[in-house]
Amino acid sequence: MNPLAEQLNENLKAGNIHVYEMLSTLGKEIYFPKEGILSQSAEAAAGAKKYNATIGIATEDGGPMHLSAIQETLSAYKPQDLYPYAPPAGKPELRSAWREKMIAENPSIADKSFGNPVVTNALTHGLSIVADLFVDEGDAVIFPDKNWENYELTFGIRRHGVIVNYPLFTEDMKFNSQGLREALLSQKDKGKAIVILNFPNNPTGYTPGAKEGDEIVAAITEAAEAGINVVVVTDDAYFGLFFEESLSESLFGRLAGRHPRILPVKVDGATKEEYVWGFRVGFITYAAEDAAVLSALEQKTLGIIRATISSGAHPSQTFVLHALKSPEFHAQKAEKFRVMKGRANKVKALLDSGKYGDVWEYYPFNSGYFMCLKLKNVNAETLRQHLIREYGVGTIALGDTDLRIAFSCIAEENLEDLFDLVYRGVQDLQA
């Protein structure tokens, strides 16, 4: 094993042996090179005042070489903020700005010990880093039965984790914290589990309330007290889009410092929070009491980034940073929130109107981009195909009964027509 990896592992063992035990084989072996091209280039950038012939970019007239055909469309930005490689951890100013944003929106973490966010190539990349660092073949990866299908690819197919599902909802349509608890405690013989908490939930658009949040934290704590090392990933892709009474902070803050056997990992990003899906700017943040543990986890994360994408796109990081610093940012974001909340409220009013109750029920939703119908008498995939062919309407079928509808991309004035067409499609099939 590389001496740098060994040193990071020793730091983890000294700071929190349980976090070291959580690592996959790859997680134990990975490190960020201290004497490679990047570190030598950084040293040269600080000291080579005459000629810096290190990193592989081209320069011209004292700045990065670039084409006018590209720069003329980006003239609001300096070339040095667009064309050179961004650091593997991301632009330092962006990391700091995102950390400040996290604290402002999650006051409960202000006095907690957590690392500086590391920039990822959006949410999927952050989840992939978690999988690489912590999942070995046979490790249990726990998440509800209603989930984003990419979890299966990221944790199951890529890393051969064992997917453990539990029903998302109880009979009274609350978050099934008992199901989570049982899934966790069933891993006592293994002594390790990876838990994914995705709120607002994709596909249902559900975020638990305060009591349910307490129950989730209690279930995870009970597992830790039973001797299970738990990596808890808060997939906060849709964070902030809370339209009714629910948790309004990430459970990352509640779990930080909770127990030595709990490692909270926050995966979030500008992707959906700031409506910049194609920019691919996300973040991964760790919480731990020991500074050396946080540093070691960051170095291993940088090792994964260096070995896969090397670093994230610089222009999109610059664009996001510019937005976060803009005096109009909060007002503009509030306006988009009002639009999204209006759409969610309209959907709920339609579903509660009695127009459609004979053909479907709906799962609770109070946040995010989506809601999910539970069809009573027709197959979801059959209906999905029928709606495309006959009415030009696109939806997502999940299993036999569930149909996901993204109200996020339908104007409020068109929502009634959308649901009327879905209803008509169900009637066609029933006939």
C-alpha positions as CSV (number, residue, x, y, z in Angstrom):
1,M,0.0,0.0,0.0
2,N,1.2,3.5,-0.8
3,P,2.8,5.2,2.3
4,L,0.4,8.2,1.8
5,A,-2.6,5.9,2.0
6,E,-1.1,4.2,5.0
7,Q,-0.6,7.6,6.8
8,L,-4.2,8.6,6.0
9,N,-5.4,5.3,7.4
10,E,-3.4,5.8,10.6
11,N,-4.9,9.2,11.0
12,L,-8.3,7.8,10.7
13,K,-7.6,5.0,13.2
14,A,-6.2,7.5,15.7
15,G,-9.1,9.9,15.2
16,N,-12.0,7.4,15.0
17,I,-11.3,3.7,14.4
18,H,-14.9,3.2,13.3
19,V,-14.6,5.5,10.3
20,Y,-11.5,3.6,9.2
21,E,-13.6,0.4,9.5
22,M,-16.3,1.8,7.3
23,L,-13.9,2.2,4.4
24,S,-14.0,-0.2,1.4
25,T,-10.8,-1.8,0.2
26,L,-10.6,1.0,-2.4
27,G,-11.3,3.5,0.3
28,K,-8.4,2.2,2.4
29,E,-6.0,2.1,-0.6
30,I,-6.8,5.5,-2.2
31,Y,-4.8,8.7,-1.5
32,F,-4.2,12.0,-3.2
33,P,-0.6,12.3,-4.6
34,K,1.5,14.8,-2.7
35,E,4.4,14.7,-5.1
36,G,2.7,14.5,-8.4
37,I,2.0,16.9,-11.2
38,L,-0.6,18.9,-9.4
39,S,1.4,19.5,-6.2
40,Q,4.5,20.4,-8.2
41,S,2.5,22.7,-10.3
42,A,1.0,24.4,-7.2
43,E,4.5,24.9,-5.8
44,A,5.6,26.4,-9.1
45,A,2.6,28.7,-9.3
46,A,3.6,30.1,-5.9
47,G,7.4,30.4,-6.6
48,A,8.2,30.3,-10.3
49,K,8.0,34.0,-11.1
50,K,10.1,33.9,-14.3
51,Y,8.8,30.8,-16.2
52,N,6.3,28.3,-15.1
53,A,6.6,25.3,-17.4
54,T,4.5,22.8,-15.3
55,I,0.8,22.3,-15.8
56,G,-0.6,21.3,-19.2
57,I,-2.4,24.4,-20.4
58,A,-1.4,26.9,-23.0
59,T,-0.9,30.6,-22.2
60,E,-0.7,33.7,-24.2
61,D,-0.2,37.4,-23.3
62,G,0.0,36.5,-19.6
63,G,-3.2,34.6,-19.4
64,P,-4.8,31.3,-20.6
65,M,-4.9,30.9,-24.3
66,H,-8.4,30.9,-25.7
67,L,-10.5,31.3,-28.8
68,S,-12.3,34.5,-29.4
69,A,-15.3,32.5,-30.8
70,I,-15.8,31.1,-27.3
71,Q,-14.7,34.1,-25.2
72,E,-17.0,36.6,-27.0
73,T,-20.0,34.7,-25.6
74,L,-18.6,34.7,-22.1
75,S,-17.2,38.2,-22.1
76,A,-18.6,38.9,-18.6
77,Y,-16.0,36.6,-17.1
78,K,-12.3,36.8,-17.0
79,P,-10.4,34.1,-19.0
80,Q,-8.6,33.0,-15.8
81,D,-11.9,32.1,-14.3
82,L,-12.9,29.9,-17.2
83,Y,-10.1,28.2,-19.0
84,P,-7.5,26.8,-16.6
85,Y,-8.1,23.6,-14.7
86,A,-10.1,24.1,-11.5
87,P,-8.4,22.5,-8.4
88,P,-9.5,18.9,-7.7
89,A,-11.4,20.0,-4.6
90,G,-13.1,22.9,-6.6
91,K,-12.7,26.6,-6.6
92,P,-11.8,27.6,-3.0
93,E,-14.1,30.7,-3.1
94,L,-17.0,28.4,-4.2
95,R,-16.4,25.9,-1.5
96,S,-16.4,28.7,1.1
97,A,-19.5,30.3,-0.3
98,W,-21.4,26.9,-0.3
99,R,-20.3,26.3,3.3
100,E,-21.8,29.7,4.3
101,K,-25.0,28.9,2.4
102,M,-25.2,25.5,4.2
103,I,-25.0,27.1,7.6
104,A,-27.4,29.8,6.7
105,E,-30.0,27.3,5.6
106,N,-29.2,24.7,8.3
107,P,-28.6,26.7,11.5
108,S,-28.3,23.5,13.5
109,I,-24.9,22.7,11.9
110,A,-23.4,26.1,12.9
111,D,-21.8,24.7,16.0
112,K,-21.0,21.2,14.6
113,S,-17.7,19.9,13.3
114,F,-17.8,19.3,9.6
115,G,-15.5,19.6,6.7
116,N,-15.3,22.1,3.8
117,P,-17.6,21.0,0.9
118,V,-15.6,19.4,-1.9
119,V,-16.9,20.1,-5.4
120,T,-18.3,17.2,-7.4
121,N,-19.6,16.7,-10.9
122,A,-23.1,17.1,-9.5
123,L,-25.0,14.7,-7.3
124,T,-24.4,11.4,-9.1
125,H,-20.7,11.9,-8.9
126,G,-21.0,12.6,-5.1
127,L,-22.9,9.4,-4.6
128,S,-20.4,7.5,-6.7
129,I,-17.6,8.8,-4.5
130,V,-19.4,7.6,-1.4
131,A,-19.9,4.2,-3.1
132,D,-16.2,3.9,-4.0
133,L,-15.0,5.0,-0.5
134,F,-17.3,2.9,1.6
135,V,-19.0,0.0,-0.3
136,D,-17.4,-3.4,-0.7
137,E,-19.1,-6.4,-2.2
138,G,-21.7,-7.7,0.1
139,D,-22.1,-4.5,2.2
140,A,-25.7,-3.5,2.9
141,V,-26.9,-0.3,1.2
142,I,-30.3,0.6,2.8
143,F,-32.9,2.9,1.2
144,P,-36.7,2.8,0.7
145,D,-38.7,0.9,-1.9
146,K,-39.6,4.2,-3.6
147,N,-36.2,5.6,-4.8
148,W,-34.1,7.0,-7.6
149,E,-33.1,4.1,-9.8
150,N,-29.5,5.3,-10.0
151,Y,-28.9,4.1,-6.5
152,E,-29.1,0.5,-7.8
153,L,-26.5,1.3,-10.5
154,T,-24.2,3.3,-8.3
155,F,-24.2,1.1,-5.2
156,G,-25.3,-2.2,-6.5
157,I,-24.0,-2.7,-10.0
158,R,-20.8,-0.7,-9.7
159,R,-19.8,-1.7,-6.2
160,H,-21.7,-5.0,-5.7
161,G,-23.4,-3.7,-2.5
162,V,-26.5,-5.7,-1.3
163,I,-29.5,-3.5,-1.7
164,V,-31.8,-3.6,1.3
165,N,-35.2,-1.9,0.7
166,Y,-38.0,-1.2,3.2
167,P,-41.4,0.4,2.5
168,L,-41.2,4.2,2.4
169,F,-44.6,4.7,4.0
170,T,-46.5,3.2,6.9
171,E,-50.2,2.3,6.6
172,D,-51.1,5.9,7.8
173,M,-48.7,7.3,5.1
174,K,-45.9,8.5,7.3
175,F,-42.2,7.8,6.9
176,N,-41.5,4.2,7.9
177,S,-38.8,4.7,10.5
178,Q,-39.5,1.3,12.0
179,G,-38.8,-0.2,8.6
180,L,-35.5,1.7,8.5
181,R,-34.7,0.5,12.1
182,E,-35.3,-3.1,11.3
183,A,-33.3,-2.9,8.1
184,L,-30.4,-1.4,10.0
185,L,-30.5,-3.8,13.0
186,S,-30.6,-6.8,10.6
187,Q,-27.0,-5.9,9.7
188,K,-25.7,-6.4,13.2
189,D,-23.7,-9.5,12.2
190,K,-22.0,-7.6,9.4
191,G,-21.4,-4.6,11.7
192,K,-21.7,-2.1,8.9
193,A,-24.4,-0.4,6.8
194,I,-24.7,2.4,4.3
195,V,-28.0,4.3,4.6
196,I,-29.3,6.8,2.0
197,L,-31.8,9.4,3.1
198,N,-33.3,11.3,0.2
199,F,-35.6,14.2,1.2
200,P,-37.5,15.6,-0.6
201,N,-37.9,12.1,-1.9
202,N,-37.6,11.2,-5.6
203,P,-40.1,9.9,-6.8
204,T,-42.8,10.8,-4.3
205,G,-41.9,14.4,-3.3
206,Y,-42.2,13.5,0.4
207,T,-40.3,15.1,3.2
208,P,-40.9,13.8,6.8
209,G,-42.1,16.0,9.6
210,A,-40.3,16.8,12.8
211,K,-41.5,13.7,14.7
212,E,-40.6,11.4,11.9
213,G,-37.1,13.1,11.8
214,D,-36.7,12.3,15.5
215,E,-37.6,8.7,14.8
216,I,-35.1,8.5,11.9
217,V,-32.3,9.8,14.0
218,A,-33.3,7.5,16.9
219,A,-33.2,4.5,14.6
220,I,-29.8,5.3,13.3
221,T,-28.5,6.0,16.8
222,E,-29.9,2.7,18.0
223,A,-28.0,0.8,15.3
224,A,-24.8,2.6,16.2
225,E,-25.3,1.8,19.9
226,A,-25.8,-1.9,18.8
227,G,-22.3,-1.9,17.3
228,I,-23.1,-1.2,13.7
229,N,-20.9,1.3,11.8
230,V,-23.3,3.4,9.8
231,V,-22.4,5.7,6.9
232,V,-25.5,8.0,6.5
233,V,-25.8,9.7,3.2
234,T,-28.2,12.6,3.0
235,D,-29.0,13.0,-0.7
236,D,-30.2,16.6,-0.5
237,A,-30.7,17.0,-4.3
238,Y,-34.0,18.9,-3.9
239,F,-33.1,20.7,-0.7
240,G,-35.0,23.9,0.1
241,L,-38.1,23.0,-1.9
242,F,-40.3,22.5,1.1
243,F,-43.9,23.6,0.4
244,E,-45.7,22.6,3.6
245,E,-44.9,21.7,7.2
246,S,-42.0,19.3,7.1
247,L,-38.3,19.1,8.1
248,S,-36.7,22.2,6.6
249,E,-33.1,21.3,7.4
250,S,-31.0,18.4,6.3
251,L,-30.7,15.6,8.8
252,F,-27.0,15.9,8.2
253,G,-26.9,18.5,11.0
254,R,-28.9,16.3,13.4
255,L,-26.6,13.4,12.8
256,A,-23.3,15.3,13.0
257,G,-21.5,14.4,16.3
258,R,-24.3,12.0,17.2
259,H,-22.2,8.9,17.8
260,P,-18.7,7.8,16.9
261,R,-20.1,4.9,14.8
262,I,-22.2,7.3,12.6
263,L,-20.5,9.1,9.7
264,P,-22.8,11.7,8.2
265,V,-22.1,12.5,4.5
266,K,-24.0,15.4,2.8
267,V,-24.4,15.2,-0.9
268,D,-26.0,18.3,-2.5
269,G,-25.5,20.8,-5.2
270,A,-26.5,23.7,-7.3
271,T,-28.0,21.3,-9.9
272,K,-31.6,21.6,-8.7
273,E,-31.4,24.0,-5.9
274,E,-30.3,26.8,-8.2
275,Y,-31.9,25.5,-11.4
276,V,-28.6,24.8,-13.2
277,W,-29.0,21.1,-14.1
278,G,-26.6,21.2,-17.0
279,F,-23.8,22.9,-15.0
280,R,-23.1,19.7,-13.1
281,V,-21.9,21.4,-9.9
282,G,-22.4,19.4,-6.7
283,F,-20.7,19.0,-3.3
284,I,-19.8,16.3,-0.8
285,T,-19.3,17.2,2.9
286,Y,-18.3,15.0,5.8
287,A,-19.1,15.5,9.5
288,A,-16.7,14.2,12.2
289,E,-15.4,15.4,15.5
290,D,-11.8,14.9,14.8
291,A,-10.0,17.4,12.4
292,A,-7.6,14.7,11.3
293,V,-10.5,12.4,10.3
294,L,-12.0,15.2,8.2
295,S,-8.7,15.9,6.5
296,A,-8.1,12.2,5.8
297,L,-11.6,11.8,4.3
298,E,-11.0,14.9,2.1
299,Q,-7.7,13.6,0.9
300,K,-9.2,10.2,0.0
301,T,-12.1,12.0,-1.8
302,L,-9.6,14.0,-3.8
303,G,-7.8,10.8,-4.6
304,I,-11.1,9.4,-6.1
305,I,-11.7,12.6,-8.0
306,R,-8.1,12.7,-9.3
307,A,-8.4,9.0,-10.5
308,T,-11.7,9.5,-12.2
309,I,-12.5,13.1,-13.6
310,S,-9.3,14.8,-12.3
311,S,-11.3,18.0,-11.5
312,G,-14.7,19.5,-12.2
313,A,-15.5,22.0,-14.9
314,H,-14.2,25.4,-14.1
315,P,-16.7,27.6,-16.0
316,S,-19.8,26.2,-14.3
317,Q,-18.1,26.6,-10.9
318,T,-17.4,30.3,-11.8
319,F,-21.0,30.8,-12.9
320,V,-22.4,29.3,-9.7
321,L,-20.1,31.4,-7.5
322,H,-21.1,34.5,-9.4
323,A,-24.7,33.7,-8.7
324,L,-24.2,33.0,-5.0
325,K,-22.4,36.4,-4.6
326,S,-25.1,38.3,-6.6
327,P,-27.2,40.7,-4.5
328,E,-30.3,39.6,-6.5
329,F,-29.7,35.9,-5.8
330,H,-32.1,35.4,-2.9
331,A,-34.9,37.5,-4.4
332,Q,-34.7,35.6,-7.7
333,K,-34.6,32.2,-6.0
334,A,-37.6,33.2,-3.8
335,E,-39.5,34.0,-7.0
336,K,-38.8,30.6,-8.5
337,F,-39.8,28.9,-5.2
338,R,-43.2,30.7,-5.4
339,V,-43.7,29.3,-8.9
340,M,-42.8,25.8,-7.8
341,K,-45.0,26.0,-4.7
342,G,-47.9,27.2,-6.8
343,R,-47.6,24.2,-9.1
344,A,-47.4,21.8,-6.1
345,N,-50.5,23.4,-4.5
346,K,-52.4,23.3,-7.7
347,V,-51.7,19.6,-8.1
348,K,-52.9,18.9,-4.6
349,A,-56.0,20.9,-5.1
350,L,-56.8,19.0,-8.3
351,L,-56.2,15.6,-6.7
352,D,-58.3,16.5,-3.7
353,S,-61.2,17.8,-5.8
354,G,-62.8,14.5,-6.2
355,K,-62.5,14.4,-10.0
356,Y,-60.1,11.4,-10.2
357,G,-60.6,9.5,-7.0
358,D,-62.3,6.5,-8.7
359,V,-59.1,5.6,-10.6
360,W,-56.2,6.5,-8.4
361,E,-54.9,7.5,-5.0
362,Y,-51.7,9.6,-4.5
363,Y,-48.8,9.2,-2.2
364,P,-48.1,12.1,0.2
365,F,-46.1,14.9,-1.3
366,N,-45.1,18.2,0.2
367,S,-41.8,19.2,-1.5
368,G,-39.5,18.8,-4.4
369,Y,-40.2,18.3,-8.1
370,F,-42.5,15.3,-8.2
371,M,-45.6,13.5,-7.0
372,C,-46.6,9.9,-7.5
373,L,-50.0,8.4,-8.3
374,K,-51.1,5.0,-7.1
375,L,-53.3,3.5,-9.9
376,K,-56.2,1.3,-8.8
377,N,-57.1,-0.7,-11.9
378,V,-54.6,-0.3,-14.7
379,N,-50.9,-1.1,-15.1
380,A,-48.6,1.9,-14.8
381,E,-46.4,0.9,-17.8
382,T,-49.4,0.2,-20.0
383,L,-50.8,3.6,-19.1
384,R,-47.5,5.3,-19.7
385,Q,-47.2,4.0,-23.2
386,H,-50.9,4.7,-23.9
387,L,-50.5,8.3,-22.8
388,I,-47.6,8.9,-25.1
389,R,-49.2,7.3,-28.1
390,E,-52.7,8.7,-27.8
391,Y,-52.2,12.0,-26.0
392,G,-48.6,13.1,-26.3
393,V,-48.2,13.0,-22.6
394,G,-45.0,11.7,-20.9
395,T,-44.9,10.2,-17.4
396,I,-42.7,7.8,-15.6
397,A,-44.0,4.3,-14.6
398,L,-42.6,2.7,-11.5
399,G,-43.6,-0.8,-10.8
400,D,-47.1,-2.0,-11.5
401,T,-49.1,0.7,-9.9
402,D,-47.1,3.9,-9.5
403,L,-46.9,6.8,-12.0
404,R,-44.5,9.6,-11.3
405,I,-45.5,13.1,-12.5
406,A,-43.0,16.0,-12.5
407,F,-45.1,19.0,-11.9
408,S,-41.8,21.0,-11.9
409,C,-41.8,21.1,-15.7
410,I,-45.5,21.9,-16.3
411,A,-46.9,25.4,-16.1
412,E,-49.5,25.9,-13.4
413,E,-52.2,26.8,-15.9
414,N,-51.6,23.5,-17.8
415,L,-51.7,21.1,-14.8
416,E,-55.5,20.5,-14.9
417,D,-55.3,19.6,-18.6
418,L,-52.4,17.2,-17.8
419,F,-54.3,15.4,-15.1
420,D,-57.5,15.3,-17.2
421,L,-55.5,13.6,-20.0
422,V,-54.0,11.1,-17.6
423,Y,-57.5,10.4,-16.2
424,R,-58.8,10.0,-19.8
425,G,-56.0,7.5,-20.5
426,V,-57.0,5.4,-17.5
427,Q,-60.6,5.4,-18.6
428,D,-59.6,4.3,-22.1
429,L,-57.7,1.3,-20.7
430,Q,-60.5,0.4,-18.3
431,A,-63.0,0.5,-21.2
